[in-house]
Amino acid sequence: MKIYSYKDLSKQEIEEICLRQLEDDSSIQDRVKNIVERVKTEGDSALLDYAQQFDQVTLTQLYLGKEEIESIAADIPAAEKEAIDTAYSNIRTFHAAQAVSESRIETMPGVNCWRESRAIERVGLYIPGGTAVLPSTFLMLGIPAVLAGCKEIVVCSPPQKDGKTNCYLAYCALKLGIERIYLVGGAQAVAAMAYGTESVPKVYKIFGPGNRYVTQAKQLIQSATMTAIDMPAGPSEVLVLADETANPAYVASDLLAQAEHGTDSQAILVATSLNVIENILKQIELQIQDLPRKDIAAKAIANSYVVLADNLEQGMLFSNTYAPEHLILSTTGFEPLIPLIYNAGSVFLGNLTPESAGDYASGTNHTLPTSGFAKAYSGVSLDSFLKKITFQHITEQGLTNIGRTVEVLAEAEGLQAHKNAITIRLKS
Ligand code: NAD
């Protein structure tokens, strides 16, 4: 891993190394455009064709119903069932606590304003299933959707080789009370949820990670169909800030956990001494040997880098510019750093809090902003499935109090009808 010294880097160099490689592959864009167009015009028949072409399965029906889901879920082994139950419970507890009701506010006597939350009625959840099926993503998206009260939750996941889904997803569906899983993957799943087909209902907002076809399709349908998406997505990343109190083996394991996601993942180490850096790099070399995905991890590590900082505060300056999806503070002195964090998706404090805990089971959501979007975006939460609607009610006294102000402002803007809407009421 290349080592930079923070104090030797210019502002421009810092910004350059913080830039992620956002892929702009025009061949993928063209392919996705064609897929989306075909689903829009041909509906289910295009989905059946794509299942054959990309997933190598012949489907007779595009979804699994309640009974099939129950029968597939029955095969889940006890240990995995218990682990899903624990993760489900923690994620549900954490997200349920995010429900807040706001007070009615009297901004001036007789003028009352307030906000109420309403669930987005129809949402679509994409659960990746190409190289691996991800029940954790199902929980992270399904739990807040159910808690928010979304009336229709459409779930799409690629069909597996047997033309079904696996027992983990089926068990998650049962726990969430979701009675149908659409066996549709890739860009065609996103298109189906955005336009609707004979089988797949159209939704108002699409959530979920996925490969380049999925993320490209989400961007495309957002502008073409006014379907909202959860957030722009790029390769996953972690930044670990470590000092002499960090455990080098733990830090190495966290960096490698990120690196095994994909060759384009970034695992950035910011450390306060060369000694700390050397010990961590040694541990990476040792631990990577035993990883089944060591080839992927090695490429990701080679694309990552280390920053030597004078102290933790300087390290935080770098981290805020990088704006990592995941930030791990591998130091016993994490507490004073918390107020210094401005840009990060999710933060893991101290030596015993690995990112993996948040990826699966501690309770926080793992669908987070990547590629520097943490400067302006939050991760998925209960709020992502809600809209806030404002209400107001004005009494006779309120109209008298606010009337003149509105008349003057409307007149100043040259909007006579706006002014009249007040004047006509004040007169009567
Ligand atoms: P996927 O479900 O995203 O994609 C599989 C689908 O891609 C297939 O069903 C097929 O329809 C389509 N596809 C495959 N080859 C194609 C081709 N040549 N042309 C058009 N479409 C094609 O599953 P995946 O491929 O395993 O990718 C999962 C991705 O999700 C990974 O990149 C992973 O890093 C990402 N992920 C991210 C997070 C996060 O929170 N950031 C979490 C989980 C997964």
Residues whose N, C-alpha, C, O or C-beta is under 5 A from the ligand:
A	BS01	NAD	F54 D55 I127 P128 G129 G130 T131 A132 P158 G185 G186 P209 G210 N211 Y213 V214 G234 S236 H261 G262 H366 T367 L368
